[in-house]
Amino acid sequence: MTQVLAELLERLDRSRVPIGAEQYRSVVLRLAEQFRQVETGPMLGKLLDAYPAAAQVYENTNYQHAGLCRSPLDASLASELAAKRAIARAKQNPETDTSHG
């Protein structure tokens, strides 16, 4: 069942035809429920490698335990560095006070 849902989510994710939000949400919720029941291991890793949309659901479902455990390290690091630069810029350029008095 997990693979069927992963395949379906991948098709929905890549669809050029607009998909209803409720349909997409339903598949994601069912897949997330399957991930709570599936045993971790090499078979799960292969499934997640084959279906990137399902891998995102898995990662988000397990974020509290492992963070972005399946995100490529380069992309995760680049995001973190970009956030740090944005915060530094915001600290250097505080908004000017436009009040008159």
N, C-alpha and C positions, 0 to 999 in steps of 0.2 A: 504494500500500500504506500509506503514512503516513497519508493521510486516512481510510482504512478503520479503521485501528487507533485513530486519534484519535476517530472516531465511536463505536467500540466502547467505548473507555475512558470517554467521556462518558456513554454509556448505563449502564455499570456504576457509574459514580460517582453518578449520579442515581437509581439503582434503589431502589425501596422494598422489593424482595425481597432478603434477605441474599445476598451473593455470597461464594463461597469465596475465601479468601485466596490460594490457589495460582492460581486462575483470574485474579484481579485482578493478581497479581504477574507472571504470564506475559504478560499484555497490556502491562503497564508496561515489562517488560524488552524485549519485541519492539519497542515504540514507541521506547524509548531507543536501541535499535540502529539503527532507521530514522533517528533524528535525527542519528546520527553520520555517516550517509551522505548526508543531504539537503543541498542547497546553500542557504545563507542568502540572504535577499532578500525582496522584497515578497510573493511567493506564500507563503513560509513564515510571514511576519507575518500574513497573512490567515487562514491555517490556525490559527495560535495564538490569534488574536483570536476565532475562531469556536468554539474548543474549549478552555475554561479548564483542564480537567483535563490535557489534553495540554500546555498552556502551562506548567503546574507541572512536569511531567516534563521538558520542555525546559529550563526554568530550573534545575532541580536537576541535570540532566545537564551543564549548562554553567556551573555555579556557580563552579568554580575559575577560569574565564576572565572572567566578567562579573558575578558576584554575582547579586543579585536583579534582573536587568536588565529583566524584564517585569512586576515588581510595581509597582503604582501608588505613586508617590513619597509621597503622603500616608500611605498605610498603612505603608510602610517607615519613614518618619520617625517616625510615631506609635509603632511598635514599638520603635525605637531609644530614643526619649525615655522610654517606659514602663520599659524595661530600666534606663536610667540612674537613674530615680527609685527603682526597686526596689533597686538596688545602694546608692544613697545612704541609703535607709531601713535597709538591713541593716547598713551601717557605723555608723549612729547608734544602733542598738539591738542591741548585741552580747548574746548569750545570757548570762544571769547564771550564775555558777558555783554549782551546787547541791551541791558536795561539802562535807563537814563536817570540814574540817581539814587 
